[in-house]
Amino acid sequence: MSDKGETPSLDGELKEVPFAGASLKVGTKEAYRTLRDRTDVNSILVLTRSTGLVETVQEWLDEVGTTHSNVQATVQSLTQHASRVRTTNERGRQVATRAEQMAAIVAEMRATNWDDSQFLHGASQQESFFADLSTLVTAILTQDVRPIDIDDADLRAVSEFAFRVRDRLEAAGRTDLSRVIHVANRALDSGVEVSIPDAVLVVNFEEFADREREYVARISEDRDLICVAQEASSVYRVSEEPGDPTLEEGLTSIEPTREVALQSQPEIVATRLGTAKSHAAGDLDGPGSAGSVSLLQGETFETHVRGIADEIHRLSTSADRSASDIGYGDIAVVVRDTRVPISDIVQQLWNQNVPVTSTSVSGLEYDSAARELYHVLRAVVAIRDGREVPEASQRALETRIKDVTLESTDASSVDIDVRETLTDIAEQTRYDNALAEWIDETELKGRIAATNERIQARISFDNVEEVIRLSRFIQDQNLCQTWEEYLDLIELFYERQTSDRLSDELETSTDGVQVDTVRALKGDRRKAVFVVGVVEDEFPKEIPTNPLFPEGRARGIDKFPLFVDPDVQEVRNTFPTTADAEIYDPIRTYYREMDRRLLAIASQTAERHLYFGTYRQDRTGLAQYRPSRYLDLVEEEVGLEHMQGDDNAKSPEREVVAAFDESQRDLWEATLEEPIDEQVLVDRFRNVQSILASQDDTRVREALRTRIELSRGEIRRLNASGKEAKR
């Protein structure tokens, strides 16, 4: 055993699996059998890099079963396990939620004067400053880039800010999620004893950064250890450092998993993109296992997302295809990273009556129950200031609570005076108590259950609890001095997106269509996968740094946390797909190959049906886009079924729903006190009336009625299997 404070070396076995089909599943099961069958092993700890992979790996192990009744396996993500080690050393300290981290950043921004830096002072006046700064803070804390190690004055100032955010959270009894591994390593160094099973099995070892491998070395000391690493698939580790991430001194290679027979066309595509290996469709193994690969085309980003929503509904309601057993939880919509407007995608899917879950965005802005709480807060702030309750909030709340039948009461509806209730609530001194009183008085949870199908009800319950937890944290830590500041912070949280570096460590509901980044979904498998925006400028994208430090500046900064500066050999060692390529600009080649790998990982997520979405122009109509160059490889490999995602874009149903959605968006912006042109709103409703008057088709009126009911949160028209729900 190593001495106290000494970092032990990894001592175990490395099992490599190929980048092909279900190879990770097969390799993990093989490694588990090896450990399970050893006579001195009675318990096994299985660690995954991604929190979202825990349930999937547990299912794999359940398929293996056990030949020894006393062998127990525990599956946890790296962060989940390290959090418990950290808690052992720091009683009462919790891991900060994404909302709490955001609140701490905002509070520190309010306390920070950027006048010492002309550059940062100017940047702080920009609307995007919070998002850009948050991304850097996460990267700096994750990689432990300390101010003393930075030469660039502006980046050093940002690093100082990041560590002040960390200190603020620690003073509040929280550990920043990006710091969990660092803190756990320190705890183990200091001699904290942790109960560890007889053996440790690590899945997705290729993604473990150095600090995470150090953690594995500490907890697996004097234990059996097998690390399963998939070739040519790292996206997290290689975003920090180049090289072959499957190599590690101290690990002895054992028999690798043999090439797994490909089961579907999506697997053929993933393998070609990820390894450059070509397979014919005739190589597929298994009856009826070919699946499909399609190109879903739209004129604009919006129409191609609408096309995705249409296809989701078609898959989940199909009665004449093998896809008929596909529910919402079997579908994923994948984006390159969090710089893609994920919130816009979530909004459009919500608008198309598709239940959505995500680790990357809160989704609160589009959830009717969460919006209700927002209107309550706006009303309370107005009453406390002696102002009239905003008309939009008063109307929204009255609409939400009327004509709701509750199964838990004898009353046919919630019968309260909204204004009187709001006035009573405004006397509360705590933010969380004000919301809790509204929830109790208006039976919000009962109304959610009465007006939503199970999937949507669960998502809404989670959203309500998330708002309450954040409000309690803000109050307890005194992060806001006034109710107006509190409301501003809540508004920001409703719109926030999570950093790529945290999205794979966060938990999400297993219900609903998951809309997330490639990183968040890596290793998971879904029956149908839609990859958004497979166009040039996305796959591949320009070198990703940060808007605060563009590429030209980042190239000149040593230790910049969002930038890899490899040489030619490091590019080749990292990406086997460059074996025969001429490399003139190693940095540019590195990031282009990274994008190709991201597309391969996204494709690997699909078990049966894989859709690549493209569009021709942005919402302004000025920027033009071409399909990604990587689609040529897909076409060459398996061919593409071409589908028009916006075929119905001009149908009467589409037009009336689009007109209504635009009016609702205008009203929502008005509730945020954005200026609104009343004539524009009048024209939108006239357009709705005109479409209705010109159409005898009942489907048009049904489409509008459905959208109105959905916007009120009154019904969910489709249940988990995609069938019409009871009202």
N, C-alpha and C positions, 0 to 999 in steps of 0.2 A: 504493500500500500504506500502511496506517495505521502511525503511529509505534509503537514498542515501548511497551506498557502502555496504549495507547489502545484503546477498544472500538470496532471497526468497525461500521458499519450494514449491515444486510442489503441486498444488491444483487443482484436476480434477478427471477424471474417467479413469479407466483402462479396456480395453476390450481385453480379451485373445482369441486367435484363435488357433485351433489345428494344428499340423503339418500334414496336409493331403491335397493333391490336390490343389484346388483353394480356400482354406480356407482364405488365406490372402486377396484375392480379395473380397470374400464374406464379411468378417469381416470389411474391409475398407468401402465397400459400405453401410453396416448396420450403421456404426458409422457416416458416412457422412449424411445419411438420418436423423439420430437422431439430429444432429446439424442443418441441413437444416430446419427441421420442427419446431424448437423452434422459438417462436414468436419474440424474441428480437434479432435474428441473421439475419443480412443482408449480411454479408461477412465472408468468411472462409479462413484461411491460412492453407494449407496442406503441411506438411514437411515430406520429405523422408530422410532416412539416405544415400541412394546412389543416385548420380546424374543420373545414368543410369535408375533409376526406375521412374523418373519424368514423362516421356511420357507415360509409362504404366499406372501409377496411374491416369493420366489425362483421359486416355481412359476408365478406370473403372468408373470415375465420370460422364463422358459423357453418359455412359449407364444408370446411375441413372436418369439424367436429373434434373429438378427442378420444384417444384410445386409453387414456388414463383419467379416471373420474376426478382425481385430485389436482389435475393441472388447470390452473386458472389464468385466463388472459385478460388484461386490462388495456383498452385502447384509448389513448389520449393524444391530443395535439401537443407539440413541444411547448407551446405557450401555456396550455392548461396545466401541464405537469410542473413547469418552472414556476408558475404562479403559486402552487402549493408549497414548493420549497421556499419561495420568498416569504410566504405567509408564516411558515414555521419560524422564520428568523425575525419577522416583523409582525407581531401579534396585532390584529385589528386593522392592518393596512390592506386596502383593496386595490385591484387593478382598475385604473381609470377607464371609464367607458369612453367611446368616441365622442359622445356629447360633452362629457366632463372635460376632456382634453381641449375640445373646441372652446368651451367656456373659459378655460384657463388662458388660452391663447388670446382671446378677445380681451380679457381682463388685463393681461400684460401689455397688449397693444395700447389700451387706454392709458396705461401708466408709463409708456415709453415715449421719449422724445427723440426723434430721428434727426434733429437739427445738426448733429455732428457730421452727418453724411449728406451732402447735397443730393447724391444719387438716391439714397434710401428715403430721404425726405420727399423728394418728388414722386418716387414710386408709391409711398404711403398714401398719396392723394388719389391713387387710381382705384377704381372699383374692384379690380382683380387682386389687389394687394393681399387681402386676407387669404385667398385660396393659394396664391403663389408662395406666401410666407409659410402657410401651414405645411405645404409639401416639403419645403426645405427644413422646417423644424423636425418633421418626422424622420427625414433622411439623416439629419445631423445627429439626432439622439439615437437612432438605430445603429449608425456606424461609429458612434462615440467620437465624432469629430470635434475636438475641444478647441476653444479659442486660442490657446497658447500654441497650437500646432498650425495655425493659419496665418499666412503672410498677407493675403488680401484684406484690406481694412474693412471693406463692406461685408464680405463674407464672415469676417471675424465678429463684426457687430451682430450679424444674424445668429451666429453660433452662441454669442453671449445671451441673446434674447432667448434662444432655445433652452439653454440651461436654466434661465430664470423661470421659464414655463415649467420645467421639470421641478425646480425648487418649490414653486407655487403649489404644484400638485402634491408633492411630498408633505408640505406643510398642512395640506388638507387631508392627509392620511391616505393618499392615493399614489400608485406607481404608474407612470406612463407606460402604455402597452408596449411601446418600442424599447423600453428599458428593462423589461421583465427578465430577459436572459442575462443582462449585465448584473442585475441585482441578485439573481439566483446564483450566478457564478461567485459573486462576492460572499454570499451566505455560505456556500459550500467551502470556499477558501478559509472562512473563519472558523470552520469546524462544526457547522450545523450538521446534525445527523438526520438522514432521511431513510425511511424504510424503502428498500428497492427489492423487487422480485428476484428470483434466481437467474433470470435471463432477460436480455433487452433485445428487441427487434426494432430496427429503424427503417421506416418506409420513406421513399423519396430522398434518400441520403444525398443525392446530387444537388439538392437545394439547400442543404445546411451550410450556413456561412461558418467562418472560423470560430467565432464566439459560440455558435450553437454546437459545433463539433467538440469544443472544449467542454461544454456542458454534458454532452453525451459521454465523453471520456470520464468525467468525474462520477457520474451516477452509475456507470457500467463497470467501474473498477472492481476487479475480482469477481466479475459476473460473466456469463456467456453472452457474447454480443455478435449479432449478425446485422449488417447494414445492407439494405437492398437499394441499388442505384440504377436508374434507367439511363441508358446511353442517349446522348444527343438530345436531351430534353430539358436541361436546366434553363430556367428563365429568371429565377430570383437571384441565385448566387452569381451568375454571370453578369447580372446587371451591376454588380459591385466590383467584380474582379474577373479577369480572363483566365483561360486555362481549362483543362479537363477536370470537371468537378467530381468525377468518380474516383480520382486518384487520391489516396490518403496514406501517408506513412503510418505503419503500425497495423494496418489491416491486411490480412492474408486472403488473397483471392481464392474462392472456392468455385466449384463447378457452376458456370453461368447457366442461366435459363436458355434453353434452346429456342430457336426462332419459332414463334407461335403462328400457327396457320391463321391467315387472315379470314375474317368472317363476313366482311361487307365492303362495299365500295367506299364508304367513308374511311375505313381502315387503310385501304389501298392509297387513298389520297393523302392521308396523314403520314404514311410511311414515305411516300415520294417527296413530300414537302420537308419532312424532318430528316431524312437520311440520303435523299437522292436515289434511293433504290427503286427500281421500277418493277411492278407486278402486273400481270395480265388479269382481266376479270375472271379468266378460267382458273386462276389460282385460289379462288374463294373456296372455303371448306364449310360444308353444312347445308342442309336442305333449306330452301327459301330464305337464304341469308344474305342475298345480294344487297339489299337496301337501295338507297338512291342518293344521288348527288345532284343538286339543282342550283341554277343561277336565278335568283329572284331580283328582277330589275325594276327600278322605279325612276321616274323622271327627276324627283328631288329626294332629299334625305327623308322628308316627311312622308312622301307617298311610298317609299320603299319600306318604312316602318309600318305603315298601314297595311301594306301587302303581307308583312310578317304576321300582323294580328289576324288577318283573314285566313292565312294558312294555319295558324295555331288553332283557330276555331274549326277549320276543316278537318285537321288531324284529330282533334279531340271529340268530334261528333261523327266521324266516318263510320258507316255501318257496313261498307262493302270492301274494306281494305284490311290488311294486317295491322294497320295503324289504329284500329278501333279500340285497342286497349290502352291507348296513350291518354293519360290525364295531364293536367297542368303541371303537376310535380315532376313529370317525365320530360319536360321541355326546358331548354335553356336558351337564352338570347345572350350572345357573347360579344363583347366589345374589346378592342385592342387594349385600352387602358383608361384611366379615369379622366383623361383629357377629352375623350369623346363625351358629348352631351348626354350622359346617361339619364339625367333627370328628364330630358325631353322625350327619351324613349319610354321611360316609365310612365310619363304623363300620357303619351299617345296610346300605350297599351291599356292603361286604366280607362281612357276615353272609349276604347274599343271593347270594354267589358272583359278584359283579361286580368285576372288576379295576379299580382306581381309581388315578388320578394327580392331583396337585394342587400348585399353587404356594403355596396358602394354609395348608395343614396338612402336617405331616410324614408322617402316616400310619403312623409307626413303631409306635404303640400297637396297631395292628391287623394288622401284618405278623408272621407267625409267626417268621421268622428274626430280626427285630429284637427281638421279645419274648424270644427265646432268649438273646440277648446281655444283655438286662436281667436275666434270671434268673442268668446267669453272674456278673454284677457283684454282685447281692444275695448270692450264695453266697460270693464272694470276700471281700466286706466282713465277712460273718459269721465266716468262718474267720480272717481277720486279727484280729478282735476276740476270738477264742477262744470264739465262740458256735457252736451247732449250725447247720448249713445249714437255712434255712427249708424245711419239708417240701414246701410248694407248689413251690418252686424246684427242689428235688431231683427231685420227681415229674415236673415239666414237662420238665426236661432229659433224664431217662431216657426219657421217652416220645418226645421229639423225635429221639433218635439211634438208636432200636432199629428193626429190621426195615426198613432203608432200603437198597435195592439201588443200588449205584453202578456206572455204566457204565465209569468210569475205573479200576476195580480188579477184581481177581479175587475179592475177598471179597464175600460176599452181603450183608454189613451192616457197619456201623461197630462194632467190638468193642473198647470201652474201659470202664474202671472210672470212672464219672462222679465219684465222691467223690475217688478218687486223683488224677484229672486236675485237679479243682478245687483240691486241696491244693497240687499243684505250681504251678499258675497263681498262687495266692495269694502265692507268694514273689517274684513280679515287683514291681518298684518303680514301674513306669510303667503308667498306665491303658491306653494303646493297646497296649503289649506284652502285657498280660494278655489282652486281647481277641484279639489276633493269634495268640497261642499256642493259645487255645481253637479258633479258626477252623481252624488248621492241624491240630491234634491230632484234631479230630472231623470233619475234612473237610466243614466247613459249606457251602462253595460247591458241592462235589460233591453234597451232599444237597439243596441248593436246586434244582440242575439236574435231579436225579433225581425230585423230588417235585412239580415245578411245570411248568406249560406255559410257553412262551417269554415271553409277556407278563408273567406274574407273576414268573418267575425274574429277568427284567431289573429289575423294580421292587425285588425283594428284594435283589439285588446292590447296587443304588444305595443302598438303606437301610442295608445293612451298612457300605458305604464311608463313608456320612455319619456314622454313629456313630463309626467309627474316626478320621475327620478331626477331629471335634469333640473326641474324647478326647485326640488329639495336641496340639491347640491349647490345651486346658485345662492339660495337663501342661507344655507348653513355656512358657506364660505364667504358670505358678504361680498360677492363678486359684482353686484350691482347696487348702486346707491339710490336709485329711484325705480319706480314701476315702469317708467318710460324706457330706461336702460334695459330692464328685464325684458320688455316686449321686443325691443330691437334685437336682443340676443336670441330670443325664441324664433323670431322671423328668420334670422340667419341660420339657425339649426334646421328649420323646415326646408331650407334650400340647399343644405350642405352636401358635399360629396367627400368620400373618404380617400385618403392617399392609397396609391397602388401598393405601397409597402405594408399597409395594414389590412387591406381587403381580404387577404387570404388567411388572416388570423382571427377574423371576426365570425361569430356565429350568425346564422340566419334561419328563418323558418323553412321547413322542408316542404311546405305547401306553396302552391302558386308557381308560376313561371319564374325561374330565377334569371334576373338580368344582372350580369356581372362581368368583371374583367376576366381575361384568360387566366391570370394568376389565381384568382379566387376559385376558379373551376378546375384547375389542373388536377388530373388524377381521377376526377369524377367522371361518370358516364351517364348520359341521358339518351333516351330513345330518339329524340329529335333535337337538333341544335341549329340555331340560326346565327350566323356570323355577320355582324353589322358592318357596313362600310368597307367592303373589300375593293377599295379603289386605290389608285396611285395617290400619294400624299397621306395615306393611312397604312397601307401595306405595299411598299415600305413608306415610312414617314421620315421626315427630316430628323436629324440627330436630336434626341430628346434631352434637354437640359432643364431649364426653368426660365420663364419669361423675365425674371429678375436678373438672370445671368445667362444671356444668350450664348450660342455655341462659340462664337469668336472669343468672348471673354472667358468662358468656362475652360477653353483649351489652354489658357495661360495661367490657370489657378491650380496650384498643387493641392491635392487632397479635396478637390471639389466633390461633394458627396453624391452627385447625380451623374457622374461622367466616368467612362472607362477609356483609357488612352493606351491601346494595345499596340504591339509591333506585329509584323506580318506573321511570324511564327505563332504568336499567341492567338491570332485570329484563326489560323489553321488548327491549332490544338483545341480551340473552343468549338469550332463549327466544322464538322466533317464534310459538310456540303461545299466547302471552299477548296477541297483537295486539289482540283484541277483548274481552279480559277486564277486569273491574273489579278493581283491585288496592288493597286496604285495608291489608294488612300486607306490605310488600315482602319482608321476610326469609322469612316463612312461605310466600309465593307462590313465591319463588326456590327453596326446597328442595322444595316439592311438584312444581314443574316439573322439577327435577333428578331426582326419582324417576320421573316420567313418561318422561324421556329415558333413564334407566337401563333401564326396561322396554322401550323402543323399541330400544335397542342390543342387549339380550338377544334380542329377537325377530329382529333383523336377522342374528343369528348363525345362525339356522336356514335351511337351504336347502330342505328338504322338509317336515319334520314338526316342529311347534311345539306344546309342551304347557305349559299354565299349571297349576301345582299349587296347590290351596287346601285348607284344613282348617278345621274348625268350632271346635275347642277346643284348649287347650294340654294338656300331659301331666297337669296337676293336675285338669283338668275344670272349673276355676273361670273362667278367661278364655275369652270367646267371641269368635269372629272372623267377619267378613263378607268375602265376596269383594271384591277391590279395585274401586274406582269405575272404574278404567281398563278393566276387563273389559267394562263396558257399551259402550265404544267398539268393542271387538273384536267383541262380539256384533252390534252395529249394522253393522259393516263386512263381516264374512264369516260371521257365525254361529259357534257353538262346538259341537263334538261333545262331549257330556257323557259322561264316563267315571267310574265309581266306583273310586277307587284302592284301596279296602279291601273290595271285594266278597268276597275270599277270606280276610278277616281272621279269620273264625271257622271255617275249614275245619280238619279234623283235622291236615292237614300243617302249617298255620300254627300251630295250637295247640302241637303237639309241638315244633316248631322254636323258637317263642317261649319255651316253658318251658325248653328246653335253653339258649337264649341268656341267659335271666335267671340261670340257675345259673352259667354261665361268667362273666357280669359280676360276680356275687357273689364268685367265686373270684379274679378279677383284682383286685378291690378289696382282697381279703384279702392278696394279694401285696404290695400297697402299704401294708400294716399298718393298713388301715381295719378297724374292728370289724365282725364278721360274726355274724349270728344263725344258729347251727347248725340250729335247728329250721326256720327259713325255708328253708335249703338242702335239708334233708331233705324238706320239703313240696314243693319244686320237683321233685325227682327222683321223688317219689311221683306227682306230677301227670303226669310223663312216662310212668311205668309204667302209670298208669291209662288214659291215652289209647291207648297201644299195646295194652293188654288189651281195650279196647272196639272196636278196629278190625281188620277182617280185610284191609283194603285194603293191598296191598304198597307202595303209593306212600307211605304214612305212614312205614313202616319205612325205605324208601329215602330219604325226606327227612331223617330223623334220622341215618341212616348218613352221608349226604353232609355234614351239618353237623358231625358228630363228626370226620370225616376232614379237613374244612376247618380246624377249630379246631386240629388237630394239625399242620397244614401238610403233610399227607401227599399230597394230590392236588389237581389243579385239574380240575374236571369239565367245564369248557367251554374250548375253545381260542379263538384270536383271532376266528374267524368265528362263534363261538357254538355250534359243534357239540361233541358229547361227545368228551372227550379220551381218549387211550389211557392205561391205567394202567401 
